């Protein structure tokens, strides 16, 4: 194992992926606000945890704090990725990839066969991560993001059964 691989492996040790709880809201909202120019209102995350039966919310915890989060919706046999983010100081270590894989595999156990998401056209790092999982870019929502009228790229992962982990 070369030093970069070893560092990458060590960086991920001690992390726990678990269901998001109401106690996580403050940290989840903070991650969302630092990650996106159009963050969700805090009440939206609360709604996902308390009122949305389709919602599947997960966090990555390390050193006693939330360092990444994902909100997804399981609707019939489809998992829609609503939002995913990692604290800036923990990015580019594979944490988001690990969290996405966890969410996809958990949904597969519940009967999901495909997954959908939309991502900013300019977010090339996220688009690459999604492609690494097998998502394909198959549509576009013109001027979807209201802060700058940027297009959203629609991506689909058509066969969760074949998912091995990117």
C-alpha positions as CSV (number, residue, x, y, z in Angstrom):
1,X,0.0,0.0,0.0
2,X,1.5,3.3,-1.0
3,X,1.4,6.3,1.5
4,X,-1.6,7.9,-0.3
5,X,-3.6,4.7,-0.1
6,X,-2.6,4.2,3.5
7,X,-3.6,7.8,4.4
8,X,-6.9,7.3,2.6
9,X,-7.6,4.1,4.5
10,X,-6.6,5.6,7.9
11,X,-8.8,8.7,7.1
12,X,-11.9,6.5,6.9
13,X,-11.3,4.4,10.0
14,X,-13.4,5.2,13.0
15,X,-16.3,6.7,10.9
16,X,-19.8,5.4,11.5
17,X,-22.7,5.6,9.1
18,X,-26.0,5.8,10.9
19,X,-29.6,7.0,10.5
20,X,-30.0,10.8,11.0
21,X,-31.8,11.9,14.1
22,X,-33.4,15.1,15.3
23,X,-30.3,15.6,17.5
24,X,-28.2,15.9,14.3
25,X,-30.3,18.8,12.8
26,X,-28.0,21.6,13.9
27,X,-24.9,20.0,12.4
28,X,-26.7,18.8,9.3
29,X,-28.1,22.3,8.6
30,X,-24.6,23.7,9.1
31,X,-23.1,21.3,6.5
32,X,-25.9,22.1,4.1
33,X,-25.4,25.9,4.5
34,X,-21.7,25.8,4.0
35,X,-22.1,23.4,1.0
36,X,-24.8,24.9,-1.1
37,X,-25.7,28.4,-2.4
38,X,-29.4,27.4,-2.0
39,X,-29.5,25.5,1.3
40,X,-32.6,23.9,2.6
41,X,-34.4,25.6,5.5
42,X,-33.9,23.8,8.8
43,X,-37.6,22.9,8.9
44,X,-37.2,20.9,5.7
45,X,-34.7,18.6,7.4
46,X,-37.0,18.3,10.4
47,X,-39.9,17.4,8.0
48,X,-37.8,14.6,6.4
49,X,-37.1,13.1,9.8
50,X,-40.6,13.4,11.4
51,X,-43.2,13.5,8.6
52,X,-41.9,12.1,5.3
53,X,-42.5,8.3,5.3
54,X,-40.5,8.0,2.0
55,X,-37.4,9.8,3.5
56,X,-34.2,7.9,4.1
57,X,-31.7,10.1,6.0
58,X,-28.2,9.0,6.9
59,X,-25.1,10.7,8.5
60,X,-21.5,9.9,8.8
61,X,-20.2,10.5,12.3
62,X,-16.5,10.9,13.2
63,X,-15.0,12.1,16.4
64,X,-18.4,12.6,17.9
65,X,-19.7,15.0,15.2
66,X,-21.6,14.7,12.0
67,X,-19.2,15.1,9.0
68,X,-21.5,14.2,6.1
69,X,-25.2,13.7,5.4
70,X,-27.6,12.4,2.8
71,X,-31.3,12.8,2.3
72,X,-33.0,10.4,-0.1
73,X,-36.6,9.4,-0.9
74,X,-37.6,5.8,-1.5
75,X,-40.7,6.0,-3.8
76,X,-41.9,2.6,-4.9
77,X,-38.8,1.0,-6.4
78,X,-36.8,4.2,-7.0
79,X,-34.4,6.0,-4.7
80,X,-34.2,9.8,-5.4
81,X,-31.1,11.4,-4.0
82,X,-32.4,14.8,-2.6
83,X,-29.1,16.1,-1.1
84,X,-25.7,14.9,-0.1
85,X,-22.8,16.9,1.4
86,X,-19.6,16.6,3.4
87,X,-18.0,19.2,5.7
88,X,-15.5,21.1,3.6
89,X,-12.5,20.0,5.7
90,X,-13.4,16.3,5.2
91,X,-13.9,16.4,1.4
92,X,-11.9,14.4,-1.2
93,X,-11.4,11.5,1.2
94,X,-14.1,9.2,-0.1
95,X,-16.6,9.9,2.7
96,X,-19.4,11.1,0.4
97,X,-18.8,8.1,-1.9
98,X,-19.0,5.7,1.1
99,X,-22.2,7.4,2.3
100,X,-23.8,7.3,-1.2
101,X,-23.0,3.6,-1.5
102,X,-24.5,2.9,1.9
103,X,-27.7,4.7,1.0
104,X,-28.0,2.9,-2.4
105,X,-27.4,-0.5,-0.8
106,X,-29.8,0.2,2.0
107,X,-32.5,1.2,-0.5
108,X,-31.7,-1.9,-2.6
109,X,-32.5,-4.0,0.5
110,X,-35.9,-2.3,0.6
111,X,-36.6,-3.0,-3.0
112,X,-35.2,-0.1,-4.9
113,X,-34.0,-1.1,-8.4
114,X,-32.9,2.3,-9.7
115,X,-31.9,5.8,-8.5
116,X,-32.2,9.3,-9.7
117,X,-30.7,12.7,-8.9
118,X,-30.0,16.1,-10.3
119,X,-26.8,18.0,-9.9
120,X,-25.5,21.4,-11.0
121,X,-23.9,21.4,-14.4
122,X,-20.8,23.0,-12.9
123,X,-20.3,20.4,-10.1
124,X,-17.9,18.3,-12.0
125,X,-16.5,16.5,-8.9
126,X,-20.0,15.3,-7.9
127,X,-20.9,14.3,-11.5
128,X,-17.7,12.2,-11.7
129,X,-18.5,10.5,-8.4
130,X,-22.0,9.7,-9.7
131,X,-20.6,8.4,-13.0
132,X,-18.2,6.2,-11.0
133,X,-21.3,4.5,-9.5
134,X,-22.8,3.9,-12.9
135,X,-25.1,6.9,-13.0
136,X,-25.7,8.2,-16.6
137,X,-26.5,11.8,-17.5
138,X,-29.8,11.5,-19.3
139,X,-31.5,14.8,-19.1
140,X,-31.3,18.5,-18.2
141,X,-33.5,20.9,-16.4
142,X,-32.9,24.3,-17.9
143,X,-32.2,27.2,-15.5
144,X,-33.2,24.9,-12.6
145,X,-31.1,26.6,-9.9
146,X,-32.6,30.0,-9.1
147,X,-29.5,31.7,-7.6
148,X,-27.7,31.7,-11.0
149,X,-30.1,30.0,-13.5
150,X,-27.7,27.1,-13.9
151,X,-29.0,24.0,-15.5
152,X,-29.4,20.8,-13.5
153,X,-28.1,17.6,-15.0
154,X,-30.4,14.7,-14.5
155,X,-28.7,11.4,-13.7
156,X,-30.0,7.9,-13.4
157,X,-28.6,4.6,-12.1
158,X,-30.7,2.0,-13.8
159,X,-29.8,-1.2,-12.1
160,X,-29.0,-1.2,-8.4
161,X,-28.8,-5.0,-8.5
162,X,-25.5,-4.7,-10.4
163,X,-24.1,-2.1,-7.9
164,X,-20.8,-3.3,-6.5
165,X,-19.6,0.0,-5.0
166,X,-17.5,2.5,-6.8
